[in-house]
Amino acid sequence: MSSPVIAVIEDNEDNRHLMHALLSDRYELREYPTGIEALEALRGFVPDLILMDISLPGMDGVQVLEYLHREPRLRQVPVIALTAHAMTGDREQLLEAGFDEYVAKPIVDEEILFEAIERLLVRET
């Protein structure tokens, strides 16, 4: 059985390296530094889950999510907001925008990330 595929949309190279270090032994990762590059790649495949930064160059994470929700073959893919936007109300605002889960950066407790991913992957099967 193959590993679930997670698309990591994150412009910060250090954060992409961290995601790789935390997740690559459990999942197949496909990494994209911009939402635009991710959307181009997603024309060719459907990941099992998306981890997405909110502050992306060119097209922010909320705009990328809106595009994903308009695409019939991508709208059911769970998307986790992985963001430094951690002010009061940010979590609620991003969940209301349509993200399935919210994980604040910097990641202090990776178990929170693992649990969010596993909960959403189980929901999809």
C-alpha positions in Angstrom: 0.0 0.0 0.0 1.4 3.4 -1.0 1.8 6.3 1.4 -0.8 9.1 1.3 0.3 12.1 -0.8 0.5 15.5 0.9 1.0 18.7 -1.1 2.9 21.2 1.0 2.4 24.7 -0.3 4.9 26.9 1.6 7.1 29.7 0.3 9.6 29.5 3.2 12.4 27.0 2.3 13.2 26.4 6.0 9.6 25.5 6.7 9.5 23.1 3.7 12.6 21.4 5.1 10.9 21.1 8.5 7.8 19.6 6.9 10.0 17.2 5.0 11.9 16.2 8.2 8.7 15.7 10.2 6.5 14.0 7.6 8.6 12.3 4.8 8.9 9.0 6.7 5.1 8.7 6.9 3.8 10.4 3.7 4.8 11.1 0.1 5.4 14.9 0.0 5.1 17.2 -3.0 6.3 20.6 -2.2 5.4 23.9 -3.9 6.8 27.4 -3.0 3.8 29.3 -4.4 0.0 28.7 -4.7 0.3 29.3 -8.4 2.9 26.5 -8.9 0.8 24.2 -6.7 -2.4 24.8 -8.7 -0.5 24.1 -12.0 0.8 20.8 -10.5 -2.6 19.9 -9.2 -4.0 19.8 -12.7 -2.1 16.5 -13.0 -3.0 14.8 -9.7 -5.2 14.9 -6.7 -3.3 14.7 -3.3 -4.8 13.1 -0.3 -4.3 16.3 1.8 -2.9 19.8 1.4 -0.8 21.7 4.0 -1.0 25.3 3.1 0.7 28.5 4.3 -1.5 31.6 4.2 1.0 34.2 3.4 2.1 33.2 0.0 3.5 35.4 -2.8 1.3 36.2 -5.7 -1.8 34.4 -4.5 -2.4 33.9 -0.8 -3.6 30.7 0.8 -7.2 31.8 1.1 -7.3 32.6 -2.7 -5.7 29.2 -3.5 -8.4 27.5 -1.3 -11.2 29.4 -3.1 -9.8 28.1 -6.4 -9.6 24.5 -5.0 -13.2 24.7 -3.9 -14.3 25.7 -7.4 -12.7 22.6 -8.9 -14.9 19.5 -8.6 -12.0 17.0 -8.5 -10.2 19.0 -5.8 -12.9 20.4 -3.6 -13.1 17.4 -1.3 -9.3 17.3 -0.6 -8.8 18.4 3.0 -6.7 21.5 3.5 -4.9 22.4 6.7 -3.9 26.1 7.2 -0.3 26.0 8.4 0.3 29.5 9.4 2.0 32.1 11.6 -1.3 34.0 11.7 -2.0 33.1 15.3 -3.7 36.2 16.6 -7.1 36.0 18.4 -9.7 35.1 15.9 -7.4 34.0 13.1 -8.2 30.3 13.6 -11.9 30.9 13.5 -11.5 33.2 10.5 -9.5 30.6 8.5 -11.9 27.7 9.4 -14.8 29.9 8.3 -13.0 30.6 5.0 -13.2 26.8 4.4 -10.0 25.3 5.8 -10.5 21.9 7.4 -8.0 22.5 10.2 -5.6 25.1 11.5 -2.0 24.5 12.8 0.0 27.5 14.1 3.6 28.1 13.2 6.1 27.8 14.6 5.2 24.1 15.3 6.0 23.7 18.9 4.3 20.3 19.3 4.5 18.2 16.1 1.9 15.8 17.6 -0.8 18.5 17.0 0.2 18.4 13.3 0.3 14.6 13.1 -3.1 14.3 14.8 -4.7 16.9 12.4 -3.3 15.1 9.4 -4.4 11.6 10.6 -7.9 12.8 11.6 -8.5 14.3 8.1 -6.9 11.4 6.2 -9.2 8.9 8.1 -12.2 11.1 7.3 -11.4 10.9 3.6 -11.2 7.1 3.4 
